[in-house]
Amino acid sequence: MVADQHPPTSDRAEERDRIGARGIWLICVACAALAVVMGAMTALNVALPEIAPSIGATSTEMTWLVDAYTVALAALLLPSGAIGDRFGRRGLLIIGLAIFAAASTPPLWTDDPTAIIASRALSGVAAAMVMPSTLSLLTSQLPERKRPLAVSLWAGVGGAAGIGGFFVSGFLLEWFSWRSIFIVFTVVAALLAMASATIGTSRDEHSKPFDVPGALVSTAAVFLFVVGLLETPTRGWDDAVTLGALGAGLVLGVVFVVVERRRAAPLLDVHLFANRAFSAGALTVMVQFFASLGLFYVVLQRLQLDFGMSPLMAATAVMPVVVVIMILSPIGTWLAVRYSLRSMLVLGVSLTGIGLILMGVVPYTTYWGMFPMLMLGAVGQGFATAPPTTAIMANTPAATQGIGSAVNDTFRELGAAIGIAVSGSILASGYTRNIAPVADRVSAETGSSQLGEHIARSLAEALHTIDALATRLPGRTETLDAVADQAKQAFIGPMNTACVVMGIVILVGVAFLIFLSPRAMTPVSASTSETETEPEREPAAG
């Protein structure tokens, strides 16, 4: 009797579900590439005080040193995801990392603000190639049963990398010049481009014609809307440029939906949003990044300007948030898949909102007074960071995983831009209003209107001006210290208001999630994908 040469069915299933060494390497490369481009989004924030005087940048140029990256990244995510689906996701990842490395070199040899801003914009273009490629490679190549774990690791890294950007920059600035940040970008991106050549690739084997009209309209819509949001803190919500950009972006967004519904091969199948898990995931991603970027926009200023921490100390102070998010991300995904997607989304987002409101209403004067509220928000972020991304990708056909990843990333960027716009505008207008009497008095007492203007622009500029005066006028130290304390108080009130407003907005989002979110994170049927080669997927336990 001939022995059966085939292993039992259960053994074959276990073999098929194993990640293996190549899968682990893929996860490491993808998460490292994501960390670089996410960290680059925030890395310059703490370095601007050193960069600006070194290159002679104006306040507008300083703003665009940061924003050029974000605008280019957000605007090109959807087209980049579609290109990866059509031509190959690994190739797009390698090209994106190579361009990112090259685009990080001009700041090493030029002091021209315009050239550095252009290099940041090109880095954003490269980041738009990298981000959707990393996630779609994971979800298209790893065994289906292991994808939630990989997605949770990816989402945890993405949620923590922005904070990591602050930390790395703060560490480098302690020992080196600001140009060292770009050296790190160049070297790490180049190494990752070479490492990416060793991983597998995937693409849609039955790709359709590229949707050029959809790509152009979506790029213009996101570009204008994000520009309008990022200009809000400095121009205000009632400024003509702000309103024009936001309005044009919204109109083009509607045009995009109309165009895509009529296309035979759309860039984005807008019918995906009829899937409740997909829509709930997109909304949660936007709300979570609205919370995290808005929160860190105000918290890092409080730590440095009020509590007197250095950039490195401030970044270190928020590192516990990174640890909590990384630990809870896979746990949140497991609970969402095993028990209830709705429960995890509502719980996580609710804790985030409550933490922000408490940070705005509970008085504290030290970091440790802030710490419990910060950790409550971190727990919420941890539970709700990975499940929405998993829901988006599980309900996106295998052939368009790049687009699914791009939708996830686009909603991240929109949420981040809205969070910075809301918190930044509340801070700017509140501080200007509160400090006006102090600035007027200083101008009258010194006979210098320019001095009052410096104090009225921002808390950072006020404290810098006061420190410079204290060096030149040592006999006026007590008076200058009093002005510094008044400037800090003028900042704290609007900061608390920003936290409360953001928390309320987040809880409103929770109300929508309660009705929108399904209980089960149901994947699409295998029949919806022309490239699906695995057996029909089993519904997630619910």
C-alpha positions as semicolon CSV with decimal commas, in nm:
position;residue;x (nm);y (nm);z (nm)
1;M;0,000;0,000;0,000
2;V;0,145;0,334;-0,104
3;A;0,167;0,587;0,177
4;D;-0,008;0,917;0,132
5;Q;0,261;1,161;0,022
6;H;0,051;1,468;0,095
7;P;0,040;1,612;0,447
8;P;-0,296;1,624;0,624
9;T;-0,526;1,912;0,535
10;S;-0,480;2,074;0,877
11;D;-0,102;2,067;0,833
12;R;-0,128;2,228;0,489
13;A;-0,354;2,498;0,632
14;E;-0,110;2,564;0,915
15;E;0,176;2,584;0,664
16;R;-0,021;2,830;0,451
17;D;-0,101;3,049;0,753
18;R;0,260;3,070;0,872
19;I;0,431;3,408;0,817
20;G;0,780;3,266;0,784
21;A;1,117;3,442;0,768
22;R;1,040;3,621;0,440
23;G;0,713;3,751;0,584
24;I;0,887;3,878;0,897
25;W;1,148;4,052;0,681
26;L;0,871;4,208;0,472
27;I;0,703;4,343;0,787
28;C;1,034;4,488;0,910
29;V;1,112;4,662;0,581
30;A;0,760;4,795;0,532
31;C;0,730;4,929;0,887
32;A;1,077;5,086;0,873
33;A;0,994;5,263;0,545
34;L;0,667;5,388;0,695
35;A;0,848;5,513;1,006
36;V;1,091;5,719;0,796
37;V;0,827;5,902;0,594
38;M;0,598;5,954;0,895
39;G;0,887;6,077;1,110
40;A;0,990;6,320;0,837
41;M;0,650;6,485;0,865
42;T;0,723;6,609;1,218
43;A;1,101;6,606;1,238
44;L;1,151;6,971;1,140
45;N;0,905;7,116;1,391
46;V;1,155;7,116;1,676
47;A;1,440;7,222;1,444
48;L;1,277;7,536;1,300
49;P;1,423;7,769;1,566
50;E;1,772;7,663;1,448
51;I;1,697;7,637;1,076
52;A;1,529;7,978;1,038
53;P;1,821;8,202;1,144
54;S;2,071;7,974;0,971
55;I;1,911;8,016;0,626
56;G;1,742;8,353;0,682
57;A;1,388;8,217;0,642
58;T;1,086;8,442;0,689
59;S;0,790;8,332;0,901
60;T;0,601;8,229;0,585
61;E;0,898;8,028;0,460
62;M;0,929;7,861;0,801
63;T;0,568;7,749;0,774
64;W;0,620;7,600;0,429
65;L;0,938;7,420;0,536
66;V;0,697;7,193;0,724
67;D;0,378;7,222;0,519
68;A;0,525;7,159;0,170
69;Y;0,588;6,797;0,268
70;T;0,239;6,744;0,409
71;V;0,061;6,903;0,112
72;A;0,249;6,699;-0,150
73;L;0,207;6,379;0,048
74;A;-0,167;6,416;0,102
75;A;-0,244;6,526;-0,254
76;L;-0,070;6,234;-0,429
77;L;-0,163;5,935;-0,211
78;L;-0,460;5,815;-0,418
79;P;-0,285;5,832;-0,759
80;S;0,025;5,666;-0,610
81;G;-0,180;5,381;-0,466
82;A;-0,339;5,320;-0,808
83;I;0,003;5,327;-0,980
84;G;0,131;5,064;-0,737
85;D;-0,170;4,841;-0,804
86;R;-0,117;4,871;-1,178
87;F;0,262;4,856;-1,220
88;G;0,389;4,686;-0,904
89;R;0,397;4,786;-0,538
90;R;0,758;4,693;-0,464
91;G;0,886;4,892;-0,760
92;L;0,694;5,198;-0,648
93;L;0,831;5,156;-0,293
94;I;1,191;5,138;-0,418
95;I;1,149;5,440;-0,646
96;G;0,982;5,637;-0,367
97;L;1,260;5,563;-0,117
98;A;1,528;5,649;-0,376
99;I;1,362;5,983;-0,455
100;F;1,319;6,049;-0,082
101;A;1,691;5,992;-0,024
102;A;1,787;6,219;-0,315
103;A;1,539;6,491;-0,214
104;S;1,690;6,501;0,136
105;T;2,033;6,606;0,009
106;P;1,983;6,973;-0,101
107;P;1,958;7,101;0,261
108;L;2,308;6,960;0,315
109;W;2,469;7,210;0,078
110;T;2,230;7,502;0,027
111;D;2,104;7,786;0,247
112;D;1,837;7,899;0,000
113;P;1,495;7,870;0,172
114;T;1,317;7,821;-0,161
115;A;1,544;7,532;-0,259
116;I;1,494;7,363;0,079
117;I;1,116;7,406;0,057
118;A;1,125;7,252;-0,292
119;S;1,327;6,959;-0,160
120;R;1,070;6,908;0,116
121;A;0,790;6,909;-0,142
122;L;0,976;6,647;-0,348
123;S;1,023;6,440;-0,032
124;G;0,646;6,458;0,016
125;V;0,594;6,329;-0,338
126;A;0,827;6,038;-0,259
127;A;0,647;5,972;0,072
128;A;0,318;5,947;-0,121
129;M;0,474;5,659;-0,318
130;V;0,606;5,487;-0,007
131;M;0,310;5,494;0,232
132;P;0,044;5,306;0,032
133;S;0,304;5,064;-0,102
134;T;0,410;4,950;0,245
135;L;0,061;4,859;0,364
136;S;-0,061;4,706;0,036
137;L;0,249;4,483;0,018
138;L;0,169;4,347;0,364
139;T;-0,198;4,281;0,294
140;S;-0,138;4,129;-0,049
141;Q;0,152;3,898;0,039
142;L;0,101;3,773;0,393
143;P;-0,134;3,485;0,482
144;E;-0,489;3,609;0,530
145;R;-0,515;3,497;0,892
146;K;-0,196;3,686;0,980
147;R;-0,285;4,011;0,808
148;P;-0,463;4,169;1,107
149;L;-0,144;4,124;1,314
150;A;0,072;4,276;1,039
151;V;-0,170;4,565;0,990
152;S;-0,178;4,632;1,365
153;L;0,203;4,650;1,373
154;W;0,200;4,880;1,069
155;A;-0,064;5,106;1,223
156;G;0,114;5,113;1,557
157;V;0,439;5,216;1,389
158;G;0,254;5,480;1,186
159;G;0,086;5,621;1,495
160;A;0,411;5,631;1,689
161;A;0,653;5,741;1,416
162;G;0,534;6,101;1,419
163;I;0,630;6,126;1,784
164;G;0,951;5,940;1,705
165;G;1,033;6,216;1,456
166;F;1,028;6,469;1,739
167;F;1,251;6,245;1,950
168;V;1,512;6,175;1,680
169;S;1,532;6,543;1,587
170;G;1,561;6,647;1,949
171;F;1,838;6,394;2,005
172;L;2,033;6,505;1,698
173;L;1,997;6,873;1,787
174;E;2,151;6,807;2,128
175;W;2,477;6,706;1,961
176;F;2,480;6,816;1,598
177;S;2,347;7,086;1,365
178;W;2,004;7,075;1,202
179;R;2,159;6,940;0,881
180;S;2,224;6,609;1,059
181;I;1,847;6,541;1,036
182;F;1,870;6,537;0,657
183;I;2,182;6,320;0,665
184;V;1,983;6,061;0,861
185;F;1,695;6,084;0,612
186;T;1,931;6,033;0,317
187;V;2,124;5,738;0,461
188;V;1,826;5,550;0,607
189;A;1,609;5,593;0,296
190;A;1,893;5,475;0,070
191;L;1,949;5,165;0,285
192;L;1,578;5,089;0,289
193;A;1,559;5,125;-0,091
194;M;1,824;4,852;-0,119
195;A;1,649;4,637;0,142
196;S;1,320;4,673;-0,044
197;A;1,474;4,506;-0,348
198;T;1,492;4,182;-0,144
199;I;1,118;4,153;-0,069
200;G;0,845;4,011;-0,288
201;T;0,612;4,220;-0,500
202;S;0,249;4,217;-0,607
203;R;0,015;4,398;-0,843
204;D;-0,323;4,365;-1,009
205;E;-0,272;4,104;-1,283
206;H;-0,582;4,230;-1,463
207;S;-0,516;4,603;-1,434
208;K;-0,746;4,846;-1,606
209;P;-0,656;5,176;-1,780
210;F;-0,522;5,438;-1,542
211;D;-0,789;5,694;-1,450
212;V;-0,614;6,020;-1,545
213;P;-0,918;6,250;-1,491
214;G;-0,982;6,097;-1,149
215;A;-0,615;6,133;-1,053
216;L;-0,603;6,500;-1,156
217;V;-0,929;6,593;-0,983
218;S;-0,845;6,405;-0,660
219;T;-0,497;6,560;-0,646
220;A;-0,634;6,912;-0,694
221;A;-0,916;6,857;-0,442
222;V;-0,690;6,728;-0,164
223;F;-0,417;6,983;-0,242
224;L;-0,650;7,284;-0,215
225;F;-0,834;7,154;0,091
226;V;-0,512;7,078;0,283
227;V;-0,357;7,413;0,186
228;G;-0,669;7,587;0,317
229;L;-0,649;7,395;0,644
230;L;-0,279;7,461;0,695
231;E;-0,323;7,834;0,628
232;T;-0,602;7,863;0,884
233;P;-0,389;7,910;1,200
234;T;-0,208;8,211;1,052
235;R;-0,477;8,362;0,828
236;G;-0,792;8,272;1,021
237;W;-1,107;8,091;0,910
238;D;-1,261;8,404;0,757
239;D;-0,966;8,488;0,530
240;A;-1,039;8,493;0,156
241;V;-0,748;8,262;0,071
242;T;-0,851;8,012;0,339
243;L;-1,217;8,012;0,240
244;G;-1,132;7,998;-0,131
245;A;-0,898;7,700;-0,092
246;L;-1,133;7,509;0,138
247;G;-1,435;7,581;-0,083
248;A;-1,257;7,486;-0,403
249;G;-1,129;7,166;-0,242
250;L;-1,478;7,065;-0,131
251;V;-1,629;7,142;-0,473
252;L;-1,361;6,939;-0,649
253;G;-1,422;6,658;-0,398
254;V;-1,785;6,646;-0,509
255;V;-1,672;6,656;-0,874
256;F;-1,438;6,366;-0,803
257;V;-1,723;6,152;-0,666
258;V;-1,940;6,233;-0,971
259;V;-1,656;6,155;-1,212
260;E;-1,567;5,828;-1,040
261;R;-1,927;5,704;-1,041
262;R;-1,934;5,740;-1,418
263;R;-1,594;5,588;-1,497
264;A;-1,576;5,228;-1,617
265;A;-1,236;5,190;-1,444
266;P;-1,234;5,450;-1,164
267;L;-0,928;5,550;-0,965
268;L;-1,135;5,488;-0,650
269;D;-1,451;5,279;-0,643
270;V;-1,662;5,516;-0,431
271;H;-1,909;5,231;-0,373
272;L;-1,656;5,094;-0,122
273;F;-1,786;5,356;0,119
274;A;-2,124;5,180;0,117
275;N;-1,950;4,910;0,319
276;R;-2,005;5,014;0,681
277;A;-1,679;4,867;0,810
278;F;-1,484;5,047;0,537
279;S;-1,656;5,381;0,608
280;A;-1,627;5,344;0,985
281;G;-1,257;5,266;0,947
282;A;-1,198;5,575;0,732
283;L;-1,387;5,800;0,976
284;T;-1,200;5,657;1,276
285;V;-0,860;5,703;1,111
286;M;-0,944;6,068;1,043
287;V;-1,074;6,130;1,395
288;Q;-0,775;5,959;1,557
289;F;-0,520;6,162;1,363
290;F;-0,725;6,477;1,419
291;A;-0,679;6,404;1,789
292;S;-0,314;6,300;1,789
293;L;-0,170;6,577;1,571
294;G;-0,389;6,843;1,732
295;L;-0,291;6,718;2,076
296;F;0,083;6,711;2,011
297;Y;0,067;7,050;1,844
298;V;-0,038;7,203;2,177
299;V;0,127;6,964;2,424
300;L;0,479;6,998;2,285
301;Q;0,450;7,376;2,301
302;R;0,333;7,354;2,661
303;L;0,622;7,127;2,756
304;Q;0,885;7,348;2,594
305;L;0,751;7,700;2,640
306;D;0,575;7,670;2,976
307;F;0,753;7,383;3,151
308;G;1,093;7,486;3,010
309;M;1,188;7,151;2,854
310;S;1,442;7,121;2,574
311;P;1,325;6,966;2,245
312;L;1,481;6,634;2,346
313;M;1,326;6,643;2,692
314;A;0,984;6,727;2,546
315;A;1,007;6,442;2,293
316;T;1,118;6,205;2,569
317;A;0,825;6,316;2,784
318;V;0,575;6,197;2,522
319;M;0,754;5,869;2,448
320;P;0,528;5,680;2,695
321;V;0,248;5,752;2,449
322;V;0,447;5,567;2,180
323;V;0,498;5,268;2,409
324;V;0,128;5,247;2,498
325;I;0,019;5,272;2,133
326;M;0,265;5,003;2,022
327;I;0,155;4,765;2,298
328;L;-0,219;4,814;2,258
329;S;-0,239;4,825;1,875
330;P;-0,222;4,445;1,823
331;I;-0,444;4,389;2,127
332;G;-0,705;4,629;1,988
333;T;-0,700;4,453;1,651
334;W;-0,734;4,109;1,809
335;L;-1,031;4,223;2,017
336;A;-1,194;4,391;1,716
337;V;-1,159;4,079;1,498
338;R;-1,247;3,832;1,774
339;Y;-1,533;4,018;1,939
340;S;-1,656;4,350;1,803
341;L;-1,520;4,616;1,569
342;R;-1,780;4,866;1,687
343;S;-1,691;4,822;2,054
344;M;-1,320;4,879;1,998
345;L;-1,368;5,184;1,776
346;V;-1,617;5,346;2,014
347;L;-1,410;5,262;2,324
348;G;-1,081;5,383;2,181
349;V;-1,211;5,706;2,030
350;S;-1,418;5,782;2,344
351;L;-1,113;5,749;2,572
352;T;-0,917;5,977;2,341
353;G;-1,189;6,243;2,352
354;I;-1,234;6,219;2,729
355;G;-0,859;6,247;2,782
356;L;-0,847;6,566;2,574
357;I;-1,143;6,724;2,757
358;L;-0,988;6,644;3,096
359;M;-0,662;6,797;2,979
360;G;-0,852;7,117;2,908
361;V;-1,055;7,136;3,232
362;V;-0,828;6,984;3,499
363;P;-0,569;7,237;3,621
364;Y;-0,204;7,129;3,627
365;T;0,127;7,311;3,642
366;T;0,374;7,025;3,591
367;Y;0,433;6,741;3,347
368;W;0,327;6,485;3,605
369;G;0,000;6,669;3,651
370;M;-0,062;6,630;3,278
371;F;0,059;6,270;3,264
372;P;-0,261;6,081;3,369
373;M;-0,474;6,260;3,106
374;L;-0,203;6,207;2,844
375;M;-0,197;5,835;2,923
376;L;-0,577;5,808;2,909
377;G;-0,567;5,951;2,559
378;A;-0,278;5,718;2,471
379;V;-0,481;5,414;2,578
380;G;-0,764;5,532;2,354
381;Q;-0,524;5,585;2,066
382;G;-0,375;5,240;2,119
383;F;-0,708;5,059;2,110
384;A;-0,839;5,249;1,805
385;T;-0,523;5,292;1,596
386;A;-0,503;4,955;1,417
387;P;-0,865;4,824;1,395
388;P;-0,985;5,094;1,150
389;T;-0,694;5,029;0,914
390;T;-0,761;4,656;0,936
391;A;-1,129;4,720;0,856
392;I;-1,039;4,929;0,551
393;M;-0,796;4,676;0,409
394;A;-1,013;4,371;0,489
395;N;-1,296;4,526;0,290
396;T;-1,086;4,633;-0,010
397;P;-1,057;4,387;-0,303
398;A;-0,714;4,225;-0,330
399;A;-0,658;4,380;-0,674
400;T;-0,685;4,734;-0,535
401;Q;-0,500;4,703;-0,204
402;G;-0,286;5,002;-0,301
403;I;-0,596;5,219;-0,332
404;G;-0,730;5,086;0,000
405;S;-0,402;5,178;0,165
406;A;-0,411;5,520;-0,003
407;V;-0,763;5,584;0,129
408;N;-0,640;5,498;0,479
409;D;-0,339;5,728;0,442
410;T;-0,540;6,013;0,286
411;F;-0,785;6,015;0,574
412;R;-0,486;6,015;0,811
413;E;-0,344;6,325;0,646
414;L;-0,681;6,502;0,632
415;G;-0,740;6,431;1,000
416;A;-0,392;6,556;1,090
417;A;-0,436;6,875;0,887
418;I;-0,777;6,944;1,041
419;G;-0,641;6,883;1,391
420;I;-0,354;7,126;1,341
421;A;-0,590;7,380;1,180
422;V;-0,842;7,369;1,465
423;S;-0,594;7,364;1,752
424;G;-0,359;7,611;1,582
425;S;-0,630;7,865;1,502
426;I;-0,773;7,849;1,857
427;L;-0,426;7,896;2,002
428;A;-0,330;8,179;1,767
429;S;-0,650;8,381;1,803
430;G;-0,678;8,322;2,178
431;Y;-0,317;8,415;2,250
432;T;-0,337;8,727;2,033
433;R;-0,653;8,839;2,212
434;N;-0,520;8,767;2,564
435;I;-0,175;8,917;2,515
436;A;-0,291;9,236;2,341
437;P;-0,316;9,449;2,663
438;V;0,030;9,330;2,775
439;A;0,184;9,397;2,433
440;D;0,028;9,746;2,423
441;R;0,161;9,825;2,769
442;V;0,513;9,707;2,680
443;S;0,505;9,916;2,362
444;A;0,396;10,224;2,560
445;E;0,653;10,177;2,836
446;T;0,946;10,114;2,601
447;G;0,837;10,344;2,318
448;S;0,888;10,055;2,073
449;S;0,582;9,927;1,889
450;Q;0,801;9,663;1,726
451;L;0,875;9,509;2,065
452;G;0,503;9,482;2,140
453;E;0,447;9,318;1,801
454;H;0,708;9,051;1,875
455;I;0,539;8,970;2,205
456;A;0,194;8,955;2,040
457;R;0,286;8,715;1,757
458;S;0,334;8,393;1,955
459;L;0,448;8,268;2,292
460;A;0,767;8,131;2,139
461;E;0,859;8,468;1,989
462;A;0,759;8,650;2,308
463;L;0,987;8,437;2,526
464;H;1,272;8,465;2,274
465;T;1,235;8,846;2,272
466;I;1,220;8,863;2,652
467;D;1,534;8,647;2,687
468;A;1,720;8,875;2,445
469;L;1,611;9,183;2,641
470;A;1,711;9,025;2,973
471;T;2,066;8,983;2,840
472;R;2,085;9,350;2,735
473;L;1,893;9,491;3,033
474;P;1,991;9,290;3,343
475;G;1,837;9,552;3,569
476;R;1,488;9,487;3,429
477;T;1,486;9,113;3,499
478;E;1,195;9,122;3,743
479;T;0,976;9,322;3,506
480;L;1,064;9,100;3,210
481;D;0,990;8,785;3,414
482;A;0,646;8,926;3,490
483;V;0,581;8,984;3,119
484;A;0,696;8,628;3,045
485;D;0,452;8,490;3,305
486;Q;0,170;8,696;3,155
487;A;0,255;8,565;2,808
488;K;0,243;8,207;2,937
489;Q;-0,095;8,266;3,099
490;A;-0,220;8,416;2,772
491;F;-0,123;8,087;2,605
492;I;-0,253;7,837;2,862
493;G;-0,617;7,948;2,842
494;P;-0,646;7,901;2,461
495;M;-0,455;7,574;2,489
496;N;-0,713;7,443;2,735
497;T;-0,992;7,564;2,507
498;A;-0,833;7,386;2,211
499;C;-0,820;7,059;2,407
500;V;-1,187;7,087;2,509
501;V;-1,301;7,173;2,155
502;M;-1,104;6,885;2,005
503;G;-1,240;6,649;2,269
504;I;-1,599;6,752;2,194
505;V;-1,545;6,708;1,821
506;I;-1,406;6,360;1,884
507;L;-1,706;6,262;2,098
508;V;-1,936;6,382;1,819
509;G;-1,742;6,143;1,595
510;V;-1,811;5,868;1,850
511;A;-2,184;5,929;1,809
512;F;-2,152;5,870;1,435
513;L;-1,943;5,558;1,491
514;I;-2,205;5,405;1,720
515;F;-2,455;5,404;1,434
516;L;-2,213;5,356;1,144
517;S;-1,984;5,079;1,270
518;P;-2,084;4,717;1,216
519;R;-2,015;4,460;1,483
520;A;-1,812;4,229;1,259
521;M;-1,506;4,320;1,055
522;T;-1,635;4,128;0,752
523;P;-1,384;4,085;0,469
524;V;-1,487;4,109;0,106
525;S;-1,576;3,786;-0,067
526;A;-1,302;3,626;-0,268
527;S;-1,521;3,653;-0,571
528;T;-1,482;4,031;-0,575
529;S;-1,116;4,001;-0,657
530;E;-0,992;3,870;-0,986
531;T;-0,649;3,806;-0,837
532;E;-0,753;3,616;-0,527
533;T;-0,589;3,275;-0,533
534;E;-0,662;3,158;-0,179
535;P;-0,973;2,964;-0,082
536;E;-1,283;3,164;-0,005
537;R;-1,222;3,376;0,303
538;E;-1,402;3,293;0,621
539;P;-1,591;3,578;0,789
540;A;-1,414;3,720;1,092
541;A;-1,552;3,595;1,418
542;G;-1,805;3,832;1,556
